[in-house]
């Protein structure tokens, strides 16, 4: 009887972590706002956040933190800005935005001049 109760106790302790593994990440950006273009594989690296305060900016790109000069996808991180990072290499430059570039560049509403 005691062994059966112990087995139930262990099963009850293991059930919540196993169930949580199948839940979506609540901190992830919606697919419509991710930096990857539509129709690309979800395995591609994306820019999740950027911290630019002081002389040492960092960003979360492709599941890890990166800083200026770090090697990423055959290139180096050459710039970290508030809304994007720049990766430069032999193939050229690539800018990776936090949000989809088409969202960023929408025209702003023109306000009438103050009188």
Phi and psi restraints in degrees (value plus and minus 20) as a CYANA .aco file:
   2 UNK   PHI     -85.5   -45.5
   2 UNK   PSI     -56.9   -16.9
   3 UNK   PHI     -86.0   -46.0
   3 UNK   PSI     -58.7   -18.7
   4 UNK   PHI     -86.1   -46.1
   4 UNK   PSI     -61.6   -21.6
   5 UNK   PHI     -84.9   -44.9
   5 UNK   PSI     -58.6   -18.6
   6 UNK   PHI     -85.5   -45.5
   6 UNK   PSI     -59.5   -19.5
   7 UNK   PHI     -83.3   -43.3
   7 UNK   PSI     -63.2   -23.2
   8 UNK   PHI     -83.7   -43.7
   8 UNK   PSI     -58.6   -18.6
   9 UNK   PHI     -84.7   -44.7
   9 UNK   PSI     -62.8   -22.8
  10 UNK   PHI     -85.2   -45.2
  10 UNK   PSI     -62.8   -22.8
  11 UNK   PHI     -82.9   -42.9
  11 UNK   PSI     -58.6   -18.6
  12 UNK   PHI     -87.3   -47.3
  12 UNK   PSI     -54.3   -14.3
  13 UNK   PHI     -93.7   -53.7
  13 UNK   PSI     -50.9   -10.9
  14 UNK   PHI    -106.3   -66.3
  14 UNK   PSI     -40.0     0.0
  15 UNK   PHI     -84.0   -44.0
  15 UNK   PSI     -66.4   -26.4
  16 UNK   PHI     -81.9   -41.9
  16 UNK   PSI     -64.8   -24.8
  17 UNK   PHI     -83.3   -43.3
  17 UNK   PSI     -56.2   -16.2
  18 UNK   PHI     -87.6   -47.6
  18 UNK   PSI     -57.6   -17.6
  19 UNK   PHI     -91.2   -51.2
  19 UNK   PSI     -55.9   -15.9
  20 UNK   PHI     -89.1   -49.1
  20 UNK   PSI     -45.0    -5.0
  21 UNK   PHI     -83.9   -43.9
  21 UNK   PSI     -45.0    -5.0
  22 UNK   PHI    -110.8   -70.8
  22 UNK   PSI     -23.8    16.2
  23 UNK   PHI    -100.9   -60.9
  23 UNK   PSI     130.8   170.8
  24 UNK   PHI     -91.7   -51.7
  24 UNK   PSI     138.1   178.1
  25 UNK   PHI     -93.6   -53.6
  25 UNK   PSI      96.3   136.3
  26 UNK   PHI     -91.0   -51.0
  26 UNK   PSI     -35.7     4.3
  27 UNK   PHI    -114.6   -74.6
  27 UNK   PSI     -25.9    14.1
  28 UNK   PHI     -95.2   -55.2
  28 UNK   PSI     125.7   165.7
  29 UNK   PHI     -87.9   -47.9
  29 UNK   PSI     129.1   169.1
  30 UNK   PHI     -81.6   -41.6
  30 UNK   PSI     131.0   171.0
  31 UNK   PHI     -77.6   -37.6
  31 UNK   PSI     -52.0   -12.0
  32 UNK   PHI     -90.3   -50.3
  32 UNK   PSI     -38.0     2.0
  33 UNK   PHI    -128.6   -88.6
  33 UNK   PSI     -19.0    21.0
  34 UNK   PHI     -92.6   -52.6
  34 UNK   PSI     141.2   181.2
  35 UNK   PHI     -98.2   -58.2
  35 UNK   PSI     -31.1     8.9
  36 UNK   PHI     -98.8   -58.8
  36 UNK   PSI     116.7   156.7
  37 UNK   PHI     -85.4   -45.4
  37 UNK   PSI     137.5   177.5
  38 UNK   PHI     -81.5   -41.5
  38 UNK   PSI     120.8   160.8
  39 UNK   PHI      69.9   109.9
  39 UNK   PSI     -18.8    21.2
  40 UNK   PHI    -111.2   -71.2
  40 UNK   PSI     142.9   182.9
  41 UNK   PHI     -91.7   -51.7
  41 UNK   PSI     122.7   162.7
  42 UNK   PHI     -87.9   -47.9
  42 UNK   PSI     -34.2     5.8
  43 UNK   PHI     -93.7   -53.7
  43 UNK   PSI     -35.9     4.1
  44 UNK   PHI     -83.3   -43.3
  44 UNK   PSI     126.3   166.3
  45 UNK   PHI     -88.3   -48.3
  45 UNK   PSI     124.4   164.4
  46 UNK   PHI    -157.2  -117.2
  46 UNK   PSI     143.1   183.1
  47 UNK   PHI    -114.8   -74.8
  47 UNK   PSI      97.5   137.5
  48 UNK   PHI    -115.0   -75.0
  48 UNK   PSI     -61.5   -21.5
  49 UNK   PHI    -176.9  -136.9
  49 UNK   PSI     141.3   181.3
  50 UNK   PHI    -155.7  -115.7
  50 UNK   PSI     119.7   159.7
  51 UNK   PHI    -144.7  -104.7
  51 UNK   PSI      94.3   134.3
  52 UNK   PHI    -142.2  -102.2
  52 UNK   PSI      67.3   107.3
  53 UNK   PHI    -161.1  -121.1
  53 UNK   PSI      99.3   139.3
  54 UNK   PHI      68.6   108.6
  54 UNK   PSI    -178.0  -138.0
  55 UNK   PHI    -111.6   -71.6
  55 UNK   PSI     -23.8    16.2
  56 UNK   PHI    -144.6  -104.6
  56 UNK   PSI      55.9    95.9
  57 UNK   PHI     -91.0   -51.0
  57 UNK   PSI     128.0   168.0
  58 UNK   PHI    -155.3  -115.3
  58 UNK   PSI     142.8   182.8
  59 UNK   PHI    -165.5  -125.5
  59 UNK   PSI     138.6   178.6
  60 UNK   PHI    -124.5   -84.5
  60 UNK   PSI      85.8   125.8
  61 UNK   PHI    -150.8  -110.8
  61 UNK   PSI     106.9   146.9
  62 UNK   PHI      43.2    83.2
  62 UNK   PSI       9.7    49.7
  63 UNK   PHI      68.0   108.0
  63 UNK   PSI     -10.1    29.9
  64 UNK   PHI    -169.5  -129.5
  64 UNK   PSI     141.2   181.2
  65 UNK   PHI    -101.0   -61.0
  65 UNK   PSI     122.5   162.5
  66 UNK   PHI    -149.2  -109.2
  66 UNK   PSI     130.9   170.9
  67 UNK   PHI    -151.7  -111.7
  67 UNK   PSI     153.6   193.6
  68 UNK   PHI     -75.6   -35.6
  68 UNK   PSI     113.2   153.2
  69 UNK   PHI      70.9   110.9
  69 UNK   PSI     -30.0    10.0
  70 UNK   PHI     -88.5   -48.5
  70 UNK   PSI     124.8   164.8
  71 UNK   PHI     -97.9   -57.9
  71 UNK   PSI     107.3   147.3
  72 UNK   PHI    -163.6  -123.6
  72 UNK   PSI     102.8   142.8
  73 UNK   PHI      28.7    68.7
  73 UNK   PSI      28.7    68.7
  74 UNK   PHI      56.5    96.5
  74 UNK   PSI     -10.5    29.5
  75 UNK   PHI    -160.3  -120.3
  75 UNK   PSI    -191.2  -151.2
  76 UNK   PHI    -142.6  -102.6
  76 UNK   PSI     128.2   168.2
  77 UNK   PHI     -94.8   -54.8
  77 UNK   PSI      93.4   133.4
  78 UNK   PHI    -124.7   -84.7
  78 UNK   PSI     -34.6     5.4
  79 UNK   PHI    -174.5  -134.5
  79 UNK   PSI     122.2   162.2
  80 UNK   PHI    -149.2  -109.2
  80 UNK   PSI      96.0   136.0
  81 UNK   PHI    -135.1   -95.1
  81 UNK   PSI     157.9   197.9
  82 UNK   PHI     -81.7   -41.7
  82 UNK   PSI     -51.1   -11.1
  83 UNK   PHI    -144.7  -104.7
  83 UNK   PSI     -15.4    24.6
  84 UNK   PHI    -182.8  -142.8
  84 UNK   PSI     146.7   186.7
  85 UNK   PHI    -145.1  -105.1
  85 UNK   PSI     139.1   179.1
  86 UNK   PHI    -139.2   -99.2
  86 UNK   PSI     108.4   148.4
  87 UNK   PHI    -133.2   -93.2
  87 UNK   PSI     100.4   140.4
  88 UNK   PHI    -136.6   -96.6
  88 UNK   PSI     121.8   161.8
  89 UNK   PHI    -180.4  -140.4
  89 UNK   PSI    -185.2  -145.2
  90 UNK   PHI     -86.6   -46.6
  90 UNK   PSI     -44.8    -4.8
  91 UNK   PHI    -105.0   -65.0
  91 UNK   PSI     -21.5    18.5
  92 UNK   PHI      97.2   137.2
  92 UNK   PSI    -180.1  -140.1
  93 UNK   PHI    -128.2   -88.2
  93 UNK   PSI     125.2   165.2
  94 UNK   PHI    -155.5  -115.5
  94 UNK   PSI     111.1   151.1
  95 UNK   PHI    -124.4   -84.4
  95 UNK   PSI     107.4   147.4
  96 UNK   PHI    -134.4   -94.4
  96 UNK   PSI      97.3   137.3
  97 UNK   PHI    -113.1   -73.1
  97 UNK   PSI     133.9   173.9
  98 UNK   PHI     -84.0   -44.0
  98 UNK   PSI     -65.7   -25.7
  99 UNK   PHI    -133.0   -93.0
  99 UNK   PSI     144.2   184.2
 100 UNK   PHI     -76.5   -36.5
 100 UNK   PSI     111.3   151.3
 101 UNK   PHI     -79.6   -39.6
 101 UNK   PSI     -52.2   -12.2
 102 UNK   PHI     -86.8   -46.8
 102 UNK   PSI     -49.2    -9.2
 103 UNK   PHI     -92.3   -52.3
 103 UNK   PSI     -61.7   -21.7
 104 UNK   PHI     -83.0   -43.0
 104 UNK   PSI     -55.0   -15.0
 105 UNK   PHI    -118.2   -78.2
 105 UNK   PSI      -4.8    35.2
 106 UNK   PHI     -85.1   -45.1
 106 UNK   PSI     122.3   162.3
 107 UNK   PHI     -87.9   -47.9
 107 UNK   PSI     125.8   165.8
 108 UNK   PHI    -106.1   -66.1
 108 UNK   PSI     135.8   175.8
 109 UNK   PHI     -91.4   -51.4
 109 UNK   PSI     110.0   150.0
 110 UNK   PHI    -102.1   -62.1
 110 UNK   PSI     104.1   144.1
 111 UNK   PHI    -112.2   -72.2
 111 UNK   PSI     124.0   164.0
 112 UNK   PHI     -86.1   -46.1
 112 UNK   PSI     127.7   167.7
 113 UNK   PHI     -82.7   -42.7
 113 UNK   PSI     126.5   166.5
 114 UNK   PHI     -90.8   -50.8
 114 UNK   PSI     121.9   161.9
